[in-house]
Amino acid sequence: MKKLKWLSLSFIFLLVLGIIGYAVIVFGGGLIVDEDDLILDATTTIETSDGEVVGKLYDENRVPVALDDIPQHVQKAFIAIEDRRFYDHAGVDFISIVRAVYRDIVAMSKVEGGSTITQQLAKNLFLSNDKTWMRKTKELMAAIHLERHLSKNDILELYLNEIYFGNGVYGVEAASRRFFNKSATDLSLTEGALLAGLAKAPNGYSPINHPDKAAHRRNVVLQAMTDTEVISAAERSEAQAEAVDLDVQTYEPKPWAASYIDLVLKEAKDKYELSSDELRRGGYRLVVNIDSDIQQMAYEKFRDDDYFPGNTEGAEGAFVMLEQDSGKVAAAIGGRDYQLGDLNRVTVNRQPGSAIKPLAVYGPAMMQEAYQPYTLIPDQKTEIAGYNATNYDDQYAGAVSIYDALVASKNVPAVWLLNDISIPYSKDYLAKLGMPIEDEGLAIALGGLSEGVTPLQMATAFRAFANGGETGEAFAIEQIIDRDGTVIHEGKTSDAEVFSPQVAWNMTAILSTAVTEGTGSAGEYAKALAGKTGTTQHPHVDGEVKDAWFTGFTPEYVSAMWMGFDTSDDTQYLTAGSEMPTKLTKAILADIDDQKSLAASFDKPANVTALPEPIDLPRDITLHGDYSFGGFSLFDAKLEWTEATDERVIYRIYREEEGLDKRIAEVEGDNEYKLDHIRIFGSTRYYVVPYDPLTKTEGQRSNTVELSM
């Protein structure tokens, strides 16, 4: 009885121990399996609207595919070679384990593995490759857990998507595209068998590096498929006779797109809260607005040293181009030799110099009735509200029209006008243009900002002039599509009116003249272009340049370009100013025009009034006068003068009198005037003064003629 008692207790103890062990194995797998790891990392592609892939982001290069899209013969190839009893076991195949141990003992070495597909999946997803009993035990626990919570098809789909195929490729879809340039859906029998053979040793059986070994391994898989009655012996023989036929696709990173890709990543993070890490794992498709042709043209031009005049190496630049009508970012160059992750100068603040004048001063001013393109404003060296402003050439006209002040980029008129319209009024417009600033001084008029603005901000702001007075946030991402094919975000901008259509058109006309006759005349481009230059003086080297800008627009595009050094000190400065970004922008536009035929002129909208061109008053009028006989009076007198080329010039006829000379007539469209009520005895003196009806100013008077009898 005592022995029976101990035997019973031992049996109960072993039974309890077994139950505990079973419970640990069955339920302990839940501690090993991380549900998040069941969502496999997938490659995110950055592509154009036409489907051209310009960039890829991934930790593991994988394209998930549903099991239903993988042919049956491909599925069965993997099962035949890796786990013939896959549909019969519960995660652990004890028969295969016993067989493997037996064969290892007979061979006196490890010749056969006993891991099931489920165990392989568990190891790859949750465990390391350590060859220890503890790791193997965890593998068994995780495999049993997977089998209890997932269907066989779910496990097989995960396995076929998770498996590594060498060459940085994960999953059958990415492998199929890599080796055969086709989707897994279209894999043939031999192609599927070859991929199945790679599972054992993807590098050792690589069809690229070891084609003979790959062919032999493929034939082993085909034999296994015959042994499991998946294919017939005849099908096996025919397939084994085929040569390994590859169409290897190698993705080459596109250096010309790197700046744009970084801009896309920043937008995805800031606007859609998708981090770079999430994008590398999430398998998204980012459809972007890049124009590949323009991007490559700009990239190639940026590699030309002749456009970047620095006193030493390292002169940098940034360029961004938007579609005028939509605000889509067509191109972005963040640096001259840009690599992913570098400083993207498209979004770095810089001092804009005079390029800000249309935005901070003249555009806001012309929204007031008092200030129109031909309104005269002071142009004289003086202190304005405690701020000393000087023109870059130290030349002053006394008074100048807004039109001419902007074309010639005069500093004093801009500062005076900013002071008159008020700094808060100007800053309100800058904020509407997407450039809120903290500065409070009149240096705003000349682009002297404490923090500066970015090329992307400048292009977005100038778009208001190109787009009838409206602008909105520029955007690089058109759509974000998740791994299930669902569009989760769509890019768009909501344009709002900042300037009236009339002001926008007036500014277009003025800045077009600035490009042909003013500070933006450097370089060659024959089609429609309006723009403004900007140059800032170097803070440490007198007479040298720190920042150089050209911001402009055509009927199709708006662009901003900056040049300078990343760090400003006395050892680094530009040796030329805004003429260089102007020349480079025009060169890029000329290349675009060769491909796309850009517009030759700006089309005036129907709801605005055309802005007349400036009138150039003649400076050397020669006046003649004489008497003649005949007519209704005995004597007639006539004044004649040299005629200006501009028919809009009005000529004012003055008669000298004691005290204040008297204006006796105005003549338009002619160069002679008949005098009435002339003195027969005595003499009278006359002169002519040209008059500009736009600016309402008189020019230089002619010589004086005296008529006497």
C-alpha positions as CSV (number, residue, x, y, z in Angstrom):
1,M,0.0,0.0,0.0
2,K,2.8,2.4,0.8
3,K,4.5,1.7,-2.6
4,L,1.1,2.2,-4.3
5,K,0.7,5.5,-2.5
6,W,4.1,6.8,-3.6
7,L,3.4,5.5,-7.1
8,S,0.1,7.3,-7.2
9,L,1.7,10.5,-5.9
10,S,4.4,10.3,-8.4
11,F,1.9,9.8,-11.2
12,I,-0.1,12.8,-10.0
13,F,3.0,14.9,-9.7
14,L,4.1,14.0,-13.3
15,L,0.6,14.6,-14.5
16,V,0.5,18.0,-12.9
17,L,4.0,18.7,-14.2
18,G,2.8,17.7,-17.6
19,I,-0.2,19.8,-17.4
20,I,1.9,22.8,-16.3
21,G,4.4,22.1,-19.1
22,Y,1.6,21.8,-21.6
23,A,0.0,25.1,-20.3
24,V,3.4,26.8,-20.5
25,I,3.9,25.7,-24.1
26,V,0.4,26.4,-25.2
27,F,-0.2,29.7,-23.4
28,G,3.4,30.8,-23.1
29,G,3.6,31.5,-26.8
30,G,1.4,34.5,-26.3
31,L,4.3,36.1,-24.3
32,I,6.6,35.5,-27.2
33,V,4.4,36.5,-30.1
34,D,4.1,40.3,-30.6
35,E,1.0,41.1,-32.6
36,D,2.7,44.2,-34.1
37,D,5.4,41.9,-35.7
38,L,2.6,40.2,-37.7
39,I,2.4,43.4,-39.7
40,L,5.4,42.9,-42.0
41,D,7.6,45.8,-43.0
42,A,6.9,46.9,-46.5
43,T,8.6,49.2,-49.0
44,T,7.2,52.7,-49.6
45,T,7.5,53.9,-53.1
46,I,7.7,57.6,-54.2
47,E,6.3,57.8,-57.7
48,T,5.0,60.2,-60.3
49,S,1.4,60.3,-61.4
50,D,2.6,58.2,-64.4
51,G,3.8,55.5,-62.2
52,E,7.6,56.2,-62.5
53,V,9.3,55.3,-59.3
54,V,11.7,58.0,-58.3
55,G,12.5,56.8,-54.8
56,K,12.1,53.9,-52.4
57,L,12.1,53.8,-48.6
58,Y,12.5,50.6,-46.6
59,D,14.1,48.7,-43.8
60,E,13.2,45.5,-45.6
61,N,12.6,45.7,-49.3
62,R,9.2,43.9,-49.4
63,V,6.0,44.2,-51.5
64,P,3.2,42.4,-49.7
65,V,1.0,40.2,-51.8
66,A,-2.2,38.3,-50.9
67,L,-2.1,34.5,-50.9
68,D,-4.9,34.5,-53.5
69,D,-2.6,36.3,-55.9
70,I,0.2,33.7,-55.6
71,P,-0.3,30.8,-58.0
72,Q,-1.1,27.4,-56.5
73,H,2.0,25.8,-58.0
74,V,4.2,28.4,-56.3
75,Q,2.6,27.8,-52.9
76,K,2.9,24.1,-53.3
77,A,6.6,24.4,-54.4
78,F,7.4,25.9,-51.0
79,I,5.3,23.4,-49.1
80,A,6.9,20.5,-50.9
81,I,10.5,21.5,-50.2
82,E,10.0,23.1,-46.8
83,D,7.1,21.4,-45.0
84,R,5.2,18.6,-46.7
85,R,2.9,18.0,-43.8
86,F,2.1,21.7,-43.4
87,Y,-1.7,21.2,-43.6
88,D,-1.5,18.2,-41.2
89,H,0.4,19.4,-38.2
90,A,-0.4,21.9,-35.5
91,G,2.7,24.0,-35.8
92,V,5.2,21.3,-34.8
93,D,5.6,18.2,-36.9
94,F,6.8,15.5,-34.5
95,I,7.0,12.9,-37.2
96,S,9.4,15.1,-39.1
97,I,11.4,15.8,-36.0
98,V,11.8,12.1,-35.3
99,R,12.8,11.4,-38.9
100,A,15.3,14.3,-38.8
101,V,16.9,13.0,-35.6
102,Y,17.1,9.5,-36.9
103,R,18.8,10.6,-40.1
104,D,21.2,12.9,-38.2
105,I,22.2,9.9,-36.0
106,V,22.7,7.7,-38.9
107,A,24.8,10.3,-40.7
108,M,26.6,11.3,-37.5
109,S,26.0,14.9,-38.5
110,K,23.1,17.3,-39.0
111,V,21.7,16.5,-42.4
112,E,18.0,17.3,-42.1
113,G,16.0,19.9,-40.3
114,G,12.7,19.3,-38.7
115,S,11.3,22.9,-38.6
116,T,7.9,23.5,-40.1
117,I,6.9,26.6,-42.1
118,T,5.2,27.8,-38.9
119,Q,8.3,27.4,-36.9
120,Q,10.4,29.2,-39.5
121,L,7.9,32.0,-39.5
122,A,7.9,32.2,-35.7
123,K,11.7,32.3,-35.6
124,N,12.1,34.9,-38.3
125,L,9.4,37.1,-36.8
126,F,10.0,36.9,-33.1
127,L,13.4,35.3,-32.3
128,S,17.0,35.4,-33.1
129,N,19.1,32.8,-34.9
130,D,20.8,31.5,-31.8
131,K,21.2,27.8,-31.8
132,T,20.2,27.1,-28.2
133,W,17.6,24.9,-26.6
134,M,15.9,28.0,-25.1
135,R,15.5,29.6,-28.5
136,K,14.2,26.3,-29.9
137,T,11.7,26.0,-27.0
138,K,10.5,29.5,-27.6
139,E,10.2,28.7,-31.3
140,L,7.9,25.7,-30.6
141,M,5.8,27.8,-28.2
142,A,5.4,30.7,-30.7
143,A,4.6,28.2,-33.5
144,I,1.8,26.6,-31.5
145,H,0.4,30.0,-30.6
146,L,0.3,31.0,-34.3
147,E,-1.5,27.8,-35.2
148,R,-4.1,28.3,-32.5
149,H,-4.8,31.9,-33.6
150,L,-4.3,32.0,-37.3
151,S,-5.5,29.9,-40.2
152,K,-3.1,27.8,-42.3
153,N,-3.6,30.2,-45.2
154,D,-2.8,33.2,-43.0
155,I,0.4,31.5,-41.9
156,L,1.4,30.6,-45.4
157,E,0.7,34.1,-46.6
158,L,2.8,35.6,-43.9
159,Y,5.6,33.1,-44.6
160,L,5.7,33.8,-48.3
161,N,5.8,37.5,-47.7
162,E,8.3,37.3,-44.9
163,I,10.9,35.0,-46.3
164,Y,14.3,36.4,-47.4
165,F,15.5,35.8,-50.9
166,G,18.9,37.4,-50.8
167,N,20.1,40.6,-52.5
168,G,18.1,42.6,-49.9
169,V,14.8,41.2,-51.1
170,Y,12.0,40.0,-48.9
171,G,8.8,38.2,-50.0
172,V,7.9,36.4,-53.2
173,E,6.5,39.5,-54.8
174,A,9.7,41.6,-54.5
175,A,11.7,38.5,-55.4
176,S,9.6,37.9,-58.5
177,R,10.1,41.5,-59.6
178,R,13.8,41.4,-58.8
179,F,14.7,38.1,-60.7
180,F,12.0,37.9,-63.4
181,N,10.7,41.5,-63.8
182,K,7.1,40.3,-63.2
183,S,4.5,40.0,-60.5
184,A,4.3,36.8,-58.5
185,T,0.9,36.3,-60.0
186,D,2.6,35.5,-63.4
187,L,5.4,33.2,-62.1
188,S,5.8,30.0,-64.1
189,L,6.3,26.5,-62.7
190,T,10.1,26.7,-63.0
191,E,10.3,30.2,-61.7
192,G,8.3,29.4,-58.7
193,A,10.4,26.3,-58.0
194,L,13.6,28.4,-58.3
195,L,12.3,30.9,-55.7
196,A,11.2,28.0,-53.4
197,G,14.7,26.6,-53.6
198,L,16.2,29.9,-52.4
199,A,14.5,29.5,-49.0
200,K,17.2,27.2,-47.7
201,A,20.2,29.4,-48.5
202,P,19.4,32.5,-50.5
203,N,22.9,33.6,-51.0
204,G,24.4,30.2,-51.6
205,Y,21.7,29.4,-54.3
206,S,21.6,32.9,-55.8
207,P,20.6,32.6,-59.4
208,I,22.6,35.8,-60.1
209,N,25.9,34.7,-58.5
210,H,25.5,30.9,-58.6
211,P,23.3,30.0,-61.6
212,D,24.4,26.3,-61.7
213,K,23.7,25.8,-58.0
214,A,20.3,27.6,-58.4
215,A,19.4,25.3,-61.3
216,H,20.3,22.2,-59.3
217,R,18.3,23.4,-56.3
218,R,15.3,24.2,-58.5
219,N,15.4,20.7,-59.8
220,V,15.4,19.3,-56.3
221,V,12.3,21.4,-55.6
222,L,10.6,20.0,-58.8
223,Q,11.5,16.5,-57.7
224,A,9.9,17.2,-54.3
225,M,6.8,18.4,-56.1
226,T,6.6,15.1,-58.0
227,D,7.1,13.1,-54.8
228,T,4.2,14.9,-53.2
229,E,2.1,14.5,-56.4
230,V,1.8,18.2,-57.1
231,I,3.2,17.7,-60.6
232,S,3.7,14.6,-62.8
233,A,7.0,13.1,-63.7
234,A,6.6,14.3,-67.2
235,E,6.0,17.9,-66.0
236,R,9.0,17.6,-63.8
237,S,11.2,16.4,-66.6
238,E,10.1,19.2,-68.9
239,A,10.6,21.8,-66.3
240,Q,14.0,20.5,-65.2
241,A,15.2,20.7,-68.8
242,E,14.6,24.5,-68.9
243,A,17.5,26.8,-68.5
244,V,17.4,29.4,-65.7
245,D,16.1,32.4,-67.5
246,L,16.4,35.6,-65.5
247,D,15.4,39.2,-66.2
248,V,17.2,40.9,-63.3
249,Q,15.9,44.3,-62.3
250,T,18.2,46.4,-60.2
251,Y,16.8,49.6,-58.7
252,E,19.3,52.4,-59.0
253,P,18.7,55.4,-56.6
254,K,18.1,58.6,-58.6
255,P,20.4,61.3,-57.2
256,W,18.6,64.0,-59.1
257,A,15.4,63.2,-57.1
258,A,17.0,63.2,-53.6
259,S,16.2,66.8,-52.8
260,Y,12.6,66.3,-53.8
261,I,12.3,63.1,-51.9
262,D,13.5,64.8,-48.7
263,L,10.9,67.6,-49.3
264,V,8.3,64.9,-49.6
265,L,9.4,63.3,-46.3
266,K,9.2,66.6,-44.6
267,E,5.7,67.3,-45.9
268,A,4.6,63.8,-45.0
269,K,5.8,64.4,-41.4
270,D,4.6,67.9,-40.9
271,K,1.3,67.7,-42.8
272,Y,0.2,64.1,-42.4
273,E,2.1,63.0,-39.3
274,L,3.9,60.1,-41.1
275,S,7.4,59.8,-39.8
276,S,10.3,58.6,-41.9
277,D,10.4,55.4,-39.7
278,E,6.7,54.7,-40.4
279,L,7.2,55.3,-44.1
280,R,10.1,52.9,-44.2
281,R,7.9,50.2,-42.7
282,G,4.4,51.0,-43.9
283,G,4.4,50.0,-47.5
284,Y,2.8,53.3,-48.7
285,R,2.7,54.7,-52.2
286,L,3.4,58.4,-52.3
287,V,2.2,59.8,-55.6
288,V,4.1,63.1,-55.9
289,N,4.0,66.2,-58.1
290,I,7.5,66.1,-59.4
291,D,8.1,66.8,-63.0
292,S,11.0,64.4,-63.7
293,D,12.2,66.3,-66.8
294,I,12.4,69.7,-65.0
295,Q,13.9,68.1,-61.9
296,Q,16.7,66.5,-64.0
297,M,17.3,69.7,-66.0
298,A,17.7,71.8,-62.8
299,Y,19.9,69.1,-61.3
300,E,22.3,69.0,-64.2
301,K,22.5,72.8,-64.4
302,F,23.4,73.0,-60.7
303,R,26.4,70.8,-61.3
304,D,27.9,73.6,-63.5
305,D,30.5,75.5,-61.5
306,D,30.3,78.5,-63.8
307,Y,27.0,79.5,-62.2
308,F,28.3,79.5,-58.6
309,P,30.8,82.3,-58.2
310,G,32.4,81.9,-54.8
311,N,35.8,83.1,-53.6
312,T,36.4,79.5,-52.5
313,E,34.8,76.1,-53.0
314,G,31.5,75.3,-51.4
315,A,29.2,77.9,-53.0
316,E,25.8,76.5,-52.7
317,G,22.3,77.0,-54.1
318,A,18.7,76.1,-53.8
319,F,15.9,76.1,-56.4
320,V,12.2,75.4,-56.3
321,M,9.6,75.5,-59.0
322,L,5.8,75.4,-58.6
323,E,3.1,75.0,-61.1
324,Q,1.5,78.5,-61.3
325,D,-2.1,77.4,-61.5
326,S,-2.1,74.7,-58.8
327,G,0.7,75.3,-56.4
328,K,2.2,71.8,-57.0
329,V,5.9,71.5,-56.5
330,A,7.3,70.6,-59.9
331,A,11.0,70.6,-58.9
332,A,13.2,71.1,-55.9
333,I,17.0,71.2,-55.7
334,G,18.3,71.4,-52.1
335,G,22.0,71.7,-52.9
336,R,24.5,71.1,-55.6
337,D,25.6,67.6,-54.7
338,Y,22.6,66.6,-52.7
339,Q,22.4,63.3,-50.9
340,L,19.3,62.0,-49.0
341,G,19.4,63.5,-45.5
342,D,21.5,66.5,-46.3
343,L,20.6,70.0,-45.5
344,N,17.7,70.8,-47.8
345,R,18.3,74.5,-48.6
346,V,14.8,74.8,-50.2
347,T,13.4,75.1,-46.7
348,V,16.3,77.0,-45.0
349,N,15.8,80.6,-44.1
350,R,17.9,83.2,-45.9
351,Q,18.0,87.0,-46.2
352,P,15.9,87.8,-49.3
353,G,17.3,91.2,-50.0
354,S,15.5,93.3,-52.6
355,A,13.5,90.3,-53.8
356,I,11.1,90.9,-51.0
357,K,10.2,94.5,-52.2
358,P,7.2,93.4,-54.3
359,L,5.8,91.4,-51.5
360,A,6.5,93.6,-48.5
361,V,6.2,97.1,-50.0
362,Y,4.9,97.6,-53.5
363,G,2.2,95.0,-53.7
364,P,0.6,96.1,-50.4
365,A,1.0,99.7,-51.3
366,M,-0.8,99.3,-54.7
367,M,-3.8,97.9,-52.8
368,Q,-4.4,101.5,-51.7
369,E,-5.9,104.0,-54.1
370,A,-3.2,106.5,-53.3
371,Y,-0.4,104.3,-54.7
372,Q,-0.6,103.1,-58.3
373,P,2.2,102.1,-60.7
374,Y,2.8,105.7,-61.9
375,T,2.5,107.4,-58.6
376,L,5.6,109.5,-57.8
377,I,7.3,108.8,-54.5
378,P,10.5,110.4,-53.1
379,D,13.9,109.3,-54.2
380,Q,16.4,111.4,-52.2
381,K,19.1,110.5,-49.7
382,T,17.7,111.2,-46.3
383,E,16.9,109.7,-42.9
384,I,13.5,108.1,-42.8
385,A,12.1,107.6,-39.3
386,G,15.6,107.2,-37.9
387,Y,16.7,104.7,-40.7
388,N,19.4,105.7,-43.2
389,A,18.7,104.2,-46.6
390,T,20.8,104.6,-49.7
391,N,20.5,103.5,-53.3
392,Y,23.0,100.9,-54.3
393,D,24.5,103.2,-56.9
394,D,24.2,106.3,-54.7
395,Q,22.2,108.0,-57.5
396,Y,18.9,109.8,-56.7
397,A,16.2,111.3,-59.0
398,G,14.4,113.4,-56.4
399,A,11.1,111.6,-57.3
400,V,10.4,108.5,-59.1
401,S,7.4,106.4,-60.1
402,I,6.6,103.2,-58.3
403,Y,7.1,101.5,-61.7
404,D,10.6,102.8,-62.2
405,A,11.6,102.4,-58.6
406,L,10.8,98.7,-58.7
407,V,12.4,98.1,-62.1
408,A,15.6,99.8,-61.0
409,S,15.3,98.3,-57.5
410,K,15.9,101.6,-55.8
411,N,16.2,101.3,-52.0
412,V,15.2,104.8,-50.7
413,P,11.7,104.8,-52.4
414,A,11.0,101.3,-51.0
415,V,12.0,102.4,-47.4
416,W,10.0,105.6,-47.7
417,L,6.9,103.8,-49.0
418,L,7.1,101.1,-46.3
419,N,7.2,103.8,-43.7
420,D,4.2,105.5,-45.2
421,I,2.0,102.4,-45.5
422,S,3.2,101.3,-42.0
423,I,5.1,98.2,-41.0
424,P,2.1,96.4,-39.4
425,Y,0.2,96.8,-42.7
426,S,3.1,95.3,-44.6
427,K,3.5,92.4,-42.1
428,D,-0.2,91.6,-42.4
429,Y,0.3,91.0,-46.2
430,L,3.5,89.0,-45.6
431,A,1.6,86.7,-43.2
432,K,-1.2,86.2,-45.8
433,L,1.6,85.2,-48.3
434,G,2.8,82.6,-45.9
435,M,5.8,84.6,-44.5
436,P,5.0,85.7,-41.0
437,I,7.9,87.7,-39.5
438,E,8.7,89.1,-36.2
439,D,10.8,92.1,-37.4
440,E,9.6,95.6,-36.7
441,G,12.1,97.9,-38.5
442,L,12.2,99.6,-41.9
443,A,14.9,97.1,-42.9
444,I,12.0,94.9,-43.9
445,A,11.7,96.9,-47.1
446,L,15.2,95.7,-48.2
447,G,14.9,92.1,-47.0
448,G,16.9,92.7,-43.8
449,L,15.1,90.1,-41.7
450,S,16.2,88.6,-38.4
451,E,15.3,85.1,-39.4
452,G,14.9,85.3,-43.2
453,V,12.6,83.3,-45.4
454,T,13.0,80.1,-47.4
455,P,13.1,79.7,-51.2
456,L,9.9,77.7,-51.0
457,Q,8.2,80.6,-49.1
458,M,9.4,83.1,-51.7
459,A,8.1,81.0,-54.6
460,T,4.7,80.5,-52.8
461,A,4.4,84.2,-52.2
462,F,5.3,85.3,-55.8
463,R,2.7,82.9,-57.0
464,A,0.1,85.4,-55.9
465,F,1.3,87.7,-58.7
466,A,1.3,84.9,-61.3
467,N,-2.1,83.6,-60.2
468,G,-4.4,86.6,-60.3
469,G,-3.6,87.7,-56.7
470,E,-4.3,84.3,-55.1
471,T,-1.9,81.9,-53.5
472,G,-1.9,79.0,-51.0
473,E,0.4,76.4,-49.5
474,A,2.6,74.7,-52.0
475,F,2.5,70.9,-51.9
476,A,4.7,68.1,-53.2
477,I,2.4,65.1,-52.3
478,E,-0.6,64.4,-54.6
479,Q,-1.8,61.2,-52.9
480,I,-0.8,58.8,-50.1
481,I,-2.0,55.3,-50.7
482,D,-1.7,52.6,-48.0
483,R,-0.7,49.0,-48.4
484,D,-4.3,48.0,-49.0
485,G,-4.6,50.4,-51.9
486,T,-6.8,52.9,-50.1
487,V,-6.2,56.6,-50.7
488,I,-5.7,58.0,-47.2
489,H,-4.6,61.5,-48.0
490,E,-5.0,63.8,-51.0
491,G,-2.8,66.8,-51.6
492,K,-4.4,70.1,-52.4
493,T,-4.1,73.8,-51.7
494,S,-6.8,76.3,-50.8
495,D,-5.9,79.5,-52.6
496,A,-7.0,82.8,-51.0
497,E,-6.9,86.3,-52.5
498,V,-4.0,88.4,-51.2
499,F,-3.8,91.0,-53.9
500,S,-6.5,92.2,-56.3
501,P,-6.4,90.8,-59.9
502,Q,-5.5,94.4,-61.0
503,V,-2.6,94.7,-58.6
504,A,-1.4,91.2,-59.6
505,W,-1.5,92.2,-63.3
506,N,0.2,95.5,-62.7
507,M,3.0,93.7,-60.8
508,T,3.4,91.2,-63.6
509,A,3.8,94.0,-66.1
510,I,6.3,95.8,-64.0
511,L,8.4,92.7,-63.1
512,S,8.4,91.7,-66.8
513,T,10.1,95.0,-67.5
514,A,12.5,94.4,-64.6
515,V,13.6,91.2,-66.4
516,T,14.1,92.8,-69.8
517,E,15.4,96.2,-68.8
518,G,16.1,96.3,-65.1
519,T,18.1,94.3,-62.5
520,G,16.8,91.0,-63.9
521,S,18.2,91.5,-67.4
522,A,21.2,89.2,-67.1
523,G,21.0,85.9,-69.0
524,E,19.1,84.8,-72.0
525,Y,15.5,83.7,-72.2
526,A,13.2,84.9,-75.0
527,K,9.8,83.9,-73.7
528,A,7.5,85.5,-71.1
529,L,9.2,86.0,-67.7
530,A,8.6,88.4,-64.8
531,G,10.8,88.5,-61.7
532,K,12.8,90.3,-59.1
533,T,16.4,90.0,-58.0
534,G,17.8,90.3,-54.5
535,T,21.3,90.7,-53.1
536,T,22.5,91.1,-49.6
537,Q,25.8,92.5,-48.5
538,H,28.3,90.3,-46.7
539,P,28.4,91.1,-43.0
540,H,32.2,90.5,-42.7
541,V,33.7,91.4,-46.1
542,D,33.0,94.9,-47.4
543,G,31.7,95.1,-51.0
544,E,31.1,91.4,-51.3
545,V,27.9,89.4,-51.5
546,K,26.3,87.1,-48.9
547,D,23.0,86.0,-50.6
548,A,22.0,86.3,-54.2
549,W,18.4,85.7,-55.4
550,F,16.1,85.6,-58.4
551,T,12.4,84.9,-57.9
552,G,10.2,84.9,-60.9
553,F,7.4,83.5,-62.9
554,T,6.2,82.5,-66.4
555,P,2.6,81.9,-67.4
556,E,3.2,78.3,-66.4
557,Y,5.6,78.2,-63.4
558,V,6.8,80.2,-60.4
559,S,10.4,79.7,-59.2
560,A,12.8,80.9,-56.5
561,M,16.6,80.5,-56.5
562,W,19.1,81.3,-53.8
563,M,22.9,81.2,-54.0
564,G,25.4,81.6,-51.2
565,F,27.4,79.8,-48.6
566,D,26.0,77.7,-45.7
567,T,28.2,79.6,-43.3
568,S,29.0,83.3,-43.6
569,D,32.4,84.3,-42.4
570,D,35.3,86.4,-43.7
571,T,36.7,83.4,-45.6
572,Q,33.6,82.6,-47.7
573,Y,31.6,85.0,-49.9
574,L,30.1,85.2,-53.4
575,T,32.1,87.1,-56.0
576,A,29.0,88.0,-58.0
577,G,25.5,89.0,-57.1
578,S,21.9,88.4,-58.3
579,E,22.9,88.2,-62.0
580,M,24.1,84.6,-61.4
581,P,20.8,83.1,-60.1
582,T,19.0,85.1,-62.8
583,K,21.2,83.6,-65.5
584,L,20.8,80.1,-64.1
585,T,17.0,80.4,-63.8
586,K,16.8,81.6,-67.4
587,A,19.0,78.7,-68.5
588,I,16.7,76.2,-66.8
589,L,13.7,77.8,-68.4
590,A,15.3,77.7,-71.8
591,D,15.8,74.0,-71.4
592,I,12.2,73.5,-70.3
593,D,11.1,75.6,-73.3
594,D,12.9,73.3,-75.7
595,Q,10.8,70.4,-74.4
596,K,7.5,72.0,-73.5
597,S,7.3,75.2,-75.6
598,L,6.5,77.8,-72.9
599,A,4.3,80.8,-73.5
600,A,5.7,83.8,-75.3
601,S,3.7,86.3,-73.4
602,F,1.4,86.8,-70.5
603,D,-2.3,86.8,-71.3
604,K,-4.1,89.7,-69.7
605,P,-7.2,88.5,-67.8
606,A,-10.5,90.0,-68.9
607,N,-11.3,91.6,-65.6
608,V,-8.2,93.9,-65.4
609,T,-7.1,97.0,-67.2
610,A,-3.9,96.9,-69.2
611,L,-1.0,98.7,-67.7
612,P,0.6,101.1,-70.2
613,E,4.3,101.0,-70.6
614,P,6.3,103.9,-69.1
615,I,6.7,107.0,-71.2
616,D,10.3,108.0,-71.9
617,L,10.2,111.8,-72.2
618,P,12.6,113.3,-74.8
619,R,15.6,115.2,-73.3
620,D,16.7,117.3,-76.3
621,I,13.7,119.0,-78.0
622,T,14.7,121.6,-80.6
623,L,12.1,124.3,-81.2
624,H,11.7,126.4,-84.3
625,G,9.3,129.4,-84.8
626,D,8.5,131.7,-87.7
627,Y,5.9,134.0,-89.3
628,S,4.1,133.4,-92.5
629,F,1.6,135.3,-94.7
630,G,-1.9,134.3,-95.6
631,G,-4.9,132.9,-93.8
632,F,-7.6,135.0,-92.1
633,S,-5.1,137.3,-90.6
634,L,-2.4,139.1,-92.3
635,F,0.3,137.4,-90.4
636,D,0.5,133.8,-89.0
637,A,3.1,132.3,-86.7
638,K,3.9,128.6,-86.1
639,L,6.0,126.7,-83.7
640,E,7.6,123.4,-84.7
641,W,9.8,121.0,-82.6
642,T,11.5,117.6,-82.9
643,E,9.0,114.9,-82.2
644,A,9.4,112.1,-79.6
645,T,9.2,108.5,-80.7
646,D,6.4,107.9,-78.1
647,E,3.1,109.3,-79.5
648,R,1.7,109.5,-76.0
649,V,4.0,112.4,-75.0
650,I,2.0,115.6,-74.6
651,Y,3.8,118.9,-75.4
652,R,3.0,122.0,-73.3
653,I,3.5,125.3,-75.0
654,Y,4.7,128.1,-72.7
655,R,5.0,131.9,-73.3
656,E,7.5,133.7,-71.2
657,E,6.0,136.5,-69.2
658,E,7.2,138.7,-66.4
659,G,6.9,136.8,-63.2
660,L,5.3,133.4,-64.1
661,D,5.4,132.0,-67.6
662,K,2.0,131.1,-69.0
663,R,1.1,127.8,-70.4
664,I,-0.9,128.6,-73.6
665,A,-1.6,125.2,-75.0
666,E,-1.1,121.4,-74.9
667,V,-0.4,119.4,-78.1
668,E,-0.8,115.6,-78.3
669,G,0.1,113.5,-81.3
670,D,1.7,116.4,-83.3
671,N,4.8,118.4,-83.3
672,E,3.6,121.9,-84.3
673,Y,1.4,124.6,-83.0
674,K,-0.2,127.6,-84.8
675,L,-0.1,130.8,-82.7
676,D,-3.1,133.1,-82.5
677,H,-3.3,136.7,-81.4
678,I,0.4,137.4,-82.2
679,R,2.0,140.7,-81.7
680,I,2.7,142.5,-84.9
681,F,5.1,144.9,-83.3
682,G,7.4,143.7,-80.5
683,S,8.6,140.3,-79.6
684,T,7.4,137.2,-77.7
685,R,9.4,134.2,-76.4
686,Y,8.2,130.6,-76.4
687,Y,9.4,127.2,-75.3
688,V,8.0,123.6,-75.2
689,V,8.0,121.2,-72.3
690,P,7.3,117.4,-72.8
691,Y,4.7,116.1,-70.3
692,D,4.1,112.5,-69.1
693,P,0.4,111.9,-68.6
694,L,1.1,108.7,-66.6
695,T,3.3,110.2,-63.9
696,K,1.9,113.7,-64.5
697,T,5.4,115.1,-64.6
698,E,7.1,117.5,-67.0
699,G,10.4,116.8,-68.6
700,Q,13.3,118.9,-69.8
701,R,12.2,122.2,-71.6
702,S,13.3,122.9,-75.2
703,N,15.3,125.9,-76.3
704,T,13.5,129.3,-76.4
705,V,12.5,130.9,-79.6
706,E,11.7,134.6,-80.0
707,L,9.2,135.8,-82.6
708,S,9.4,139.5,-83.4
709,M,8.4,141.9,-86.3
